[in-house]
Amino acid sequence: MAPSHCFQQAITIHASVALVEHCVTDLASMEQWLNPWLRCRPLENHWSTQVGARSQFSLRLPGWQPGLTSTVVERSPNTIVWKFDGFFSGQDRWQWWARGDSTELINRFEFTIPNALVEFGFNHLASGWTRADMTAQLQRLKKLAETQT
């Protein structure tokens, strides 16, 4: 089944590829640029971004914390792909590469929403917020990486 939603954002970061990779994949760094309402925790004993590593992403909403279980399904020095299942099913792909003395970063979020009621709510309430949040996250990631150079 093809994803029914696909959001893609790109940004240029004036930092090295290695530093951007660290910011994208290090849990303490992620906590600085992820949406403050989003929590990520490893499902194993420790955080890992190796293929097969599992984690839980959940929204911290009053009285409700919907979550996604994610598994790293692709990993290379310039790519990480988390596949997830929960109220969304799909994948979150992050890719980065050097461009001069900067790094180009693309985040592609592809998913379907299996529950028709959640799909309706997303389409009417959260779609625009999700796009704006992806942009804000990339801006926070850019700031984090650029202040560490």
N, C-alpha and C positions, 0 to 999 in steps of 0.2 A: 504494500500500500504506500503510495507516494505521500510525502508530508503535505499537509494542507496549509501550513504556515512556514514561511522562510524569511527570517530577518537577517540582514547582513550589514555589518558596519566595518569601516576601515579607519585607521589613524596612522599618522607618522609620528614616531617617538624619537626624540633626539637623545638616544642612548644606544649602547651596544646591544647586539643580538643576545649575548649571554645574560645581560642584565634584564632585558625584557623577558627572556625565558624564565629567569628566576622569579620575576614579579608575577608572571602568569601561573607558575606551577608550585610555588612555595606557599604553604597554607597561611603562615603569618602574614605574608605579603598580600595574599588574596583577601584576607580579612580587612585590609586597609582600603581596597578598591571595590570590593563587592558591595552591592546595595546593603545598607545597614540593616534592612529588614530580612536579609537573607543570611542563613547560617549554613555552614558546611562543616561536616565532621566525618572522619574516616570510619568505615564500618569494620575495619580490621584493627589491630593493635596500634598501628602507626599510619601516618599519612604517606601516601605513595602516588606517583603519577606513572607508574609502570603499567603495561598492558595487564588487564585483569584486576587492578586495584579498584576497590569499591568505596563509595562514599555516599553520604546522604546530604542533599540540599533541601532545606526547608525554609518556608516563609514564616517569620515570627509575627503572626497576626493575633490580636487579642481574641482568645477563645478558640482559635483554629490555627493549626500549623501544618498546612498541606506540604507534602514532601515528595521528592523525587529520589529514587535510588539510582545512582550513576555508576557506570563501569568504564574504565579507560579501555577503549577498543583499538586505538591507534596511538603510537607514540614514536616520535623521531626527534632529532635535535631541534627541529623547527616546527613541530606539529604536535598537538594533543587533541584527541577527540574523546569526549565523554558521551556515552550512549546512556539514555535514561528512560525509566519507566515510572509511572505514577499518574498524577492527574494530567501530565503531558507524557507523550512517548516520542522519542526522536533522538537527536544528537546535537551537541554543542561543539563545534570545530573551531580551534584556535590555530592560526598559522602566522609565522613571522619570518622575515628575512631581511638581510642587510640591503640598504640602499644608500650608497655613499657612507657617511658617518652617522646615519640614522637607521632606524628599523621601521619597516612597514609591518603593520599588524592587521589581520582580518579576523573577525569573529562572525561565524555563520551559525545561526540557531535555527534548526529545522525540526518541526514537530507536528504531530497530530494530537487532538484532544479526544480521547475515546468517549467521554461522557457528553451527551448532547446538551445537558443543562450547563455544564462547565464551559463547553464550547460557545454557547450563546452568551454567557457572562463575559467570557474572554473577548469575544468579538465586539460586544457593546460597551464594555467597561475597561478592559485591561490591555487591549492591543496597542493603543497609542502610548499608554504608560510604559509598556514593555519596550517599545522602540526608544522612547526617551531615556529609559533606564539604561539600556545598552549603551547609548551615547554617553551618558553620565559616567557609567563604569569605565569606559575607555578613557574618558578625560581624567578620571581619578588615577587610573593605571599609568597614563602618560605622566601625570604630575609626580607620582611616586617614583617612577623610573628616572625621570629627568632630575629630580632632587637628589638622587643617589649617585649621579655621575661626578 
